[in-house]
Amino acid sequence: MLEVANNPHVRLITYANVKSVEGNIGNFKVVIEKKTSFVMENLCNGCGECETVCPIYAPNEFDLNLGHRKAIYRAFPQAVPSIYTIDEKMCIKCGLCEKVCKQDAINYNMEPQIETINVGAIIIASGFKTFTPNGMYGYGKFENVLTQLELERIIAPNGPTLGQLIRPSDKKHPKRILMIQCVGSRSLKTNPHCSSGVCCMVAIKNASLIKQHDPEIEVYIAYMDIRAAGKSYEEYYLKSREMGIKYVRGNVAGVIELPNKNLMVKVENTLSKKILNLEIDLVILSVAMTPSEGTNEIAEILRLEKSRDGFLKEYHERLDPISTKIPGIYICGAVQGPKSIAESVMQGKAAASLAKIPINNGFVELKLIKAIIDQDRCSRCGLCAMICPYSAIKLDTDDRFTVNEVLCKGCGMCVSSCKSESITLRLYRNLALEEYIDGIFELNKTS
């Protein structure tokens, strides 16, 4: 992140949303709304004096609400750029931050700013979010049932407990921990997709970290299948077994909270055919990776297709997993589906390389097979614009439907749907096809 921030060829527009995108490859017009932070970015030096004097505490989103932050805060310690933001909903306008700021960076009268930029290509990398397992295995009801992401914030050195592994209910050090895999995934009731083995490896990693921190802790992992499909992943899994992590292949029937806040978990071991009743101090749920809110928003703005799992759909899942149906718009990372860090890095580099090619060349080669609209015959019904999967047909200022030849792929759906037969395809016009047919009959006569 620091390399990006210090690169003179990269411009960071943070704390902003994309409002609209128009145009085509080489000439996209992007409208961006920069939200109000009430702190002037060009003046703030990230000293933190404002945060020190702020009297208001609020739940910390970065710590998944397990810790607290001030009403004026920095998103997280390594945030780039390292500037502060005022939470408008929590701020009481006491003015202490404004008084203590030596840079005069606080401005309570700031307004959102709208900016339009022109770009040649777009890469979407809006990431993912984790599935919220409300009501599953007591999550949201029992304090000592957490997700893997919440566990990671607890054991992180800069987390709410400064890296101390304690359970939320009574701040005691847990002695028995159970991790439950595939929560909210591989199920027709929630998400049918698997998170590509990411959940398995995250559970193994966190379990290994816990055993390194305290070898006396008993760690169980209840799983359906361990999917360790990556370089050295299987070896990492086998090493975790040597550390004493206990794997139970089976289904968790239920979780009950005891008076001492411990959890009684019933597990069906499908290998030994036995029912295990485990008294556990802390239950950790490995939840599914799902599309982020930003992914859904950008899909609507760009009219991109989504696959069944809700992630953005690539042009071809095997031969072209980076491009989309719109030339000049590329996807990478978990926006296309659940991925590990290594896979996301590979896709990011691939997307950057693909985007660079037409920009460096300065031109794009197009196939001649494009739709043509006969304006004299067109009835202006608009059916072609609604049915076009590439959003290539739009109503112009002269109340005419026109074809964007850059976006048009020549699929012919508009031709087959046009009731007035006013749309044809180049190289496949009706007159040319009729000539071909007449020629075939003439050959039959002579033969």
C-alpha positions in Angstrom: 0.0 0.0 0.0 2.9 2.3 0.8 4.4 1.6 -2.6 1.2 2.5 -4.3 0.8 5.7 -2.2 4.4 6.8 -3.1 4.1 6.0 -6.8 4.0 9.2 -8.8 2.0 7.4 -11.6 -0.8 6.3 -9.2 -3.5 8.6 -8.0 -5.4 7.3 -4.9 -9.1 8.5 -4.5 -10.1 7.2 -1.1 -13.3 7.3 0.9 -15.3 7.5 -2.4 -17.9 5.7 -4.4 -18.4 5.3 -8.2 -21.7 6.8 -9.1 -21.9 6.1 -12.9 -19.8 4.9 -15.8 -20.4 5.7 -19.4 -18.5 5.1 -22.7 -16.4 2.3 -24.0 -12.8 1.0 -24.0 -10.4 3.8 -24.4 -13.0 6.4 -23.5 -14.8 5.6 -20.2 -16.3 8.5 -18.3 -16.4 7.7 -14.6 -18.3 9.9 -12.1 -16.9 9.6 -8.5 -18.4 10.9 -5.3 -15.8 11.6 -2.7 -17.6 11.4 0.7 -17.2 13.9 3.5 -14.6 13.0 6.1 -14.6 16.5 7.7 -10.7 16.3 7.7 -8.8 18.0 4.9 -6.6 15.3 3.3 -4.0 17.8 2.1 -3.4 19.2 5.6 -3.8 16.1 7.9 -0.4 14.6 8.8 -1.9 11.7 10.9 -0.4 12.8 14.2 -3.3 11.5 16.2 -3.7 14.4 18.6 -7.4 14.7 17.6 -8.1 11.1 18.5 -6.4 11.5 21.9 -8.7 14.3 23.1 -11.9 13.0 21.6 -14.3 11.9 24.4 -16.6 9.7 22.4 -16.2 6.0 21.9 -17.8 3.9 19.1 -17.6 0.2 18.0 -14.6 -0.4 15.9 -15.6 -1.9 12.5 -12.1 -3.0 11.7 -12.1 -5.1 14.8 -15.6 -6.4 13.9 -17.0 -4.5 16.8 -15.0 -6.4 19.3 -13.1 -3.3 20.3 -13.7 0.5 20.3 -12.5 3.5 18.5 -13.1 7.3 18.9 -15.6 9.4 17.0 -12.6 10.7 15.0 -10.5 7.8 13.9 -8.1 6.3 11.4 -9.6 3.2 9.6 -6.7 1.0 10.8 -3.1 1.5 11.9 -1.6 0.8 8.4 -4.3 2.8 6.5 -3.1 4.6 3.3 -3.3 7.5 3.3 -2.7 7.9 7.0 -5.4 10.5 7.7 -8.4 10.7 10.1 -12.1 10.7 9.5 -14.9 12.0 11.7 -17.9 9.7 12.2 -20.8 12.2 11.7 -23.3 10.0 13.5 -21.2 9.7 16.7 -19.6 13.2 16.8 -21.1 15.5 19.3 -19.5 18.6 17.8 -17.6 19.5 21.0 -14.8 21.1 18.9 -11.9 19.6 20.9 -10.3 18.0 17.9 -10.5 21.2 16.0 -8.8 23.1 18.8 -6.0 20.7 19.2 -5.2 20.2 15.5 -2.1 22.2 14.7 -2.6 21.7 11.0 -6.1 23.3 11.0 -7.2 20.2 9.1 -10.7 19.9 10.7 -13.5 21.3 8.7 -17.1 20.6 10.0 -18.5 22.3 6.9 -17.1 20.0 4.3 -19.4 18.8 1.5 -19.3 15.7 -0.7 -17.4 16.3 -3.9 -18.3 15.0 -7.4 -15.5 14.4 -9.9 -15.5 13.1 -13.4 -12.4 11.3 -14.8 -11.7 9.8 -18.2 -10.0 6.4 -18.3 -9.1 3.9 -21.0 -9.7 0.7 -19.0 -11.3 -0.4 -15.7 -10.2 -3.2 -13.4 -12.7 -4.3 -10.7 -11.2 -5.6 -7.5 -14.0 -5.0 -5.0 -13.1 -8.1 -2.9 -15.5 -10.1 -0.8 -17.3 -10.3 2.5 -17.8 -13.2 4.9 -21.2 -14.8 5.4 -23.0 -13.8 8.6 -24.2 -17.0 10.3 -26.9 -15.5 12.5 -28.6 -18.2 14.5 -26.3 -21.0 13.3 -24.6 -22.9 16.1 -25.6 -20.2 18.6 -23.8 -17.3 16.7 -25.3 -14.0 17.8 -26.8 -15.7 20.8 -23.9 -17.2 22.7 -20.9 -14.8 23.4 -18.3 -17.5 23.0 -19.3 -18.4 19.4 -17.2 -16.5 17.0 -16.1 -16.5 13.3 -12.6 -17.1 12.0 -12.3 -13.4 11.1 -13.2 -12.4 14.7 -10.7 -14.9 16.1 -8.0 -13.4 13.8 -8.7 -9.9 15.2 -8.5 -11.3 18.8 -5.1 -13.0 18.3 -3.7 -10.1 16.2 -1.0 -8.0 18.1 -2.9 -4.8 17.1 -6.3 -6.3 17.9 -8.8 -5.4 20.7 -7.0 -7.7 23.2 -3.5 -6.9 21.9 -3.0 -10.5 20.8 -4.2 -12.2 24.1 -6.4 -15.2 23.4 -9.4 -14.6 25.7 -13.0 -15.5 25.2 -15.5 -12.6 25.1 -17.9 -13.7 27.9 -15.5 -13.7 30.9 -12.1 -12.8 29.5 -10.7 -16.2 30.5 -8.1 -18.0 28.6 -9.8 -20.9 26.7 -8.5 -24.5 27.1 -10.6 -26.3 24.6 -11.5 -24.8 21.2 -13.7 -26.3 18.4 -13.7 -25.0 14.8 -16.6 -25.9 12.6 -16.0 -25.9 8.9 -18.3 -25.1 5.9 -20.7 -22.8 7.9 -23.0 -21.2 5.3 -21.3 -22.9 2.4 -21.8 -26.1 0.4 -25.4 -25.9 1.4 -28.5 -25.4 -0.7 -30.1 -23.4 2.2 -27.4 -20.8 2.2 -24.5 -20.8 -0.4 -24.0 -23.9 -2.5 -20.5 -22.9 -3.5 -17.2 -23.9 -1.7 -14.8 -21.1 -0.8 -12.1 -22.8 -2.8 -10.4 -24.3 0.3 -9.7 -20.9 1.8 -11.8 -21.6 4.9 -9.9 -24.9 5.4 -6.5 -23.3 5.2 -7.6 -20.3 7.4 -8.8 -22.8 10.1 -5.6 -24.8 9.9 -3.5 -21.6 10.1 -5.4 -20.2 13.1 -5.4 -23.5 14.9 -1.6 -23.8 14.3 -1.1 -20.3 15.7 -3.1 -21.1 18.8 -1.0 -24.3 19.4 2.2 -22.3 19.0 1.0 -19.8 21.5 -0.1 -22.4 24.0 0.6 -26.1 23.2 -1.7 -27.1 26.1 -4.9 -25.9 24.4 -7.0 -28.6 22.8 -8.0 -27.7 19.3 -10.7 -29.7 17.4 -11.7 -29.1 13.8 -15.0 -30.6 12.7 -15.0 -30.9 8.9 -16.8 -32.5 6.0 -13.7 -32.5 3.7 -10.3 -30.8 4.2 -9.6 -29.2 0.8 -5.9 -28.4 0.9 -5.4 -27.9 -2.9 -2.4 -25.7 -3.2 1.4 -25.7 -3.2 2.6 -27.1 0.2 -1.0 -27.0 1.5 -1.1 -30.7 2.1 2.2 -30.7 4.0 0.9 -27.8 6.1 -2.2 -29.8 7.0 -0.1 -32.9 7.9 2.2 -30.7 10.1 -0.9 -29.4 11.9 -1.8 -32.9 12.8 1.7 -33.5 14.2 1.2 -30.4 16.4 -1.7 -32.2 18.1 -4.7 -30.6 16.4 -7.6 -33.1 16.4 -9.6 -33.5 13.2 -13.2 -34.9 13.5 -14.9 -35.8 10.2 -18.5 -35.3 10.9 -21.5 -33.2 11.4 -22.2 -30.9 14.3 -25.7 -31.6 15.6 -26.0 -28.6 18.0 -24.5 -26.2 20.4 -25.9 -25.6 23.9 -24.6 -23.0 26.4 -23.9 -24.2 30.0 -24.3 -22.0 33.1 -20.5 -21.4 33.2 -20.7 -20.1 29.7 -19.0 -23.2 28.3 -20.6 -24.8 25.3 -21.8 -28.4 25.0 -21.3 -29.5 21.4 -22.7 -32.7 20.0 -20.7 -34.0 17.0 -21.4 -37.1 14.9 -18.1 -38.7 13.9 -18.9 -40.2 10.5 -15.7 -42.3 10.5 -16.0 -44.0 13.9 -19.9 -43.9 13.7 -19.9 -42.4 17.3 -21.6 -39.4 18.8 -19.2 -37.1 20.7 -20.3 -34.7 23.4 -17.6 -32.1 23.8 -17.5 -29.4 26.5 -15.9 -26.5 24.7 -14.7 -23.1 25.9 -14.8 -21.4 22.5 -16.5 -22.3 19.2 -15.1 -20.8 16.0 -17.1 -20.9 12.7 -15.4 -21.0 9.4 -17.9 -19.1 7.3 -18.3 -18.8 3.5 -16.8 -16.1 1.3 -19.6 -14.1 -0.4 -19.8 -11.1 -2.8 -19.2 -7.7 -1.2 -21.7 -4.9 -1.2 -19.3 -3.0 -3.6 -19.4 -5.9 -6.0 -23.2 -5.8 -6.2 -23.2 -2.0 -6.6 -20.6 -2.0 -9.4 -22.4 -4.8 -11.2 -25.6 -2.7 -11.4 -23.7 0.4 -12.5 -21.8 -1.4 -15.3 -24.7 -3.9 -16.0 -22.3 -6.8 -15.6 -23.6 -10.3 -15.4 -23.3 -12.3 -12.2 -22.9 -16.1 -11.9 -25.2 -18.2 -9.7 -23.0 -17.6 -6.6 -23.4 -13.9 -7.0 -19.8 -13.1 -8.0 -19.1 -11.3 -11.2 -19.2 -13.4 -14.3 -16.1 -13.6 -16.5 -16.2 -13.7 -20.3 -15.2 -17.4 -20.3 -14.5 -19.2 -17.1 -11.7 -21.4 -18.6 -10.2 -19.5 -21.5 -10.7 -15.9 -20.4 -11.4 -15.6 -16.7 -10.1 -12.0 -16.5 -12.2 -10.1 -19.1 -15.9 -9.3 -18.9 -18.5 -9.0 -21.6 -17.7 -5.3 -21.9 -14.3 -4.6 -23.7 -12.0 -2.7 -21.5 -13.5 -3.8 -18.2 -11.6 -6.6 -16.3 -12.0 -8.4 -13.0 -9.5 -9.9 -10.6 -9.4 -11.5 -7.2 -12.4 -12.5 -5.1 -14.7 -10.3 -7.1 -14.8 -13.3 -9.6 -15.1 -16.0 -6.9 -13.5 -17.2 -3.7 -9.7 -17.1 -3.9 -6.6 -17.3 -1.9 -4.1 -14.5 -1.7 -1.8 -16.2 -4.2 -4.6 -16.6 -6.8 -5.7 -13.0 -6.3 -2.1 -11.8 -6.9 -1.9 -13.8 -10.1 -5.2 -12.5 -11.4 -4.3 -8.9 -10.4 -1.2 -9.0 -12.5 -3.0 -10.7 -15.4 -5.7 -8.0 -15.3 -3.1 -5.2 -15.3 -1.3 -6.8 -18.2 -4.5 -7.1 -20.3 -5.6 -3.5 -19.5 -2.2 -2.2 -20.6 -2.2 -3.8 -24.0 -4.9 -1.6 -25.7 -3.7 1.5 -23.9 -0.1 1.0 -25.1 -1.3 0.2 -28.6 -3.6 3.2 -28.8 -6.2 1.2 -30.9 -8.5 -1.8 -30.6 -9.3 -4.2 -33.4 -13.0 -4.9 -33.9 -14.7 -7.6 -35.9 -17.0 -6.4 -38.7 -20.0 -8.5 -37.5 -22.0 -5.7 -35.9 -25.7 -4.9 -35.8 -27.2 -2.2 -38.1 -30.5 -0.5 -37.5 -32.6 0.7 -40.4 -34.0 3.9 -38.9 -36.7 4.2 -41.6 -38.2 0.8 -40.6 -37.5 1.0 -36.8 -40.7 1.3 -34.8 -38.8 2.5 -31.7 -40.3 -0.2 -29.5 -37.0 -0.6 -27.6 -37.1 -4.4 -27.4 -33.6 -4.6 -28.9 -32.1 -2.4 -26.2 -33.8 -4.4 -23.4 -32.6 -7.8 -24.8 -29.1 -6.8 -25.7 -26.7 -8.7 -23.3 -23.9 -6.2 -23.9 -25.9 -2.9 -23.5 -24.7 -1.9 -27.0 -28.1 -0.4 -28.1 -29.2 2.8 -26.6 -31.7 5.6 -27.3 -29.8 8.8 -28.5 -30.8 12.4 -28.3 -32.6 12.3 -31.6 -35.0 9.6 -30.3 -33.3 6.9 -32.3 -31.9 3.6 -31.2 -28.2 3.4 -32.2 -25.6 0.6 -31.9 -22.3 1.1 -30.1 -20.1 -0.9 -32.4 -17.4 -1.2 -29.7 -19.8 -2.9 -27.3 -21.7 -5.0 -30.0 -20.5 -8.6 -30.2 -22.7 -9.5 -33.2 -24.6 -12.2 -31.3 -27.8 -11.5 -33.3 -30.2 -11.5 -30.4 -31.5 -8.1 -31.4 -32.0 -9.4 -35.0 -34.1 -12.3 -33.9 -36.2 -10.2 -31.5 -36.9 -7.2 -33.9 -40.6 -7.4 -34.9 -40.2 -4.8 -37.7 -37.1 -6.6 -39.1 -35.2 -3.4 -39.1 -32.0 -4.8 -37.6 -29.4 -6.8 -39.6 -25.9 -8.0 -39.1 -23.0 -7.0 -41.2 -21.8 -10.0 -43.3 -25.1 -11.7 -42.6 -27.7 -9.4 -44.2 -30.9 -10.9 -45.4 -30.2 -9.9 -49.0 -26.8 -11.6 -48.9 -28.3 -14.8 -47.4 -31.0 -14.8 -50.1 -28.3 -14.5 -52.8 -26.5 -17.5 -51.3 -29.7 -19.5 -51.3 -30.4 -18.6 -55.0 -26.9 -19.5 -55.9 -27.3 -22.9 -54.4 -30.5 -23.6 -56.3 -28.8 -22.5 -59.5 -26.0 -24.9 -58.9 -28.5 -27.7 -58.4 -30.2 -26.9 -61.7 -27.0 -27.0 -63.7 -25.9 -30.2 -62.1 
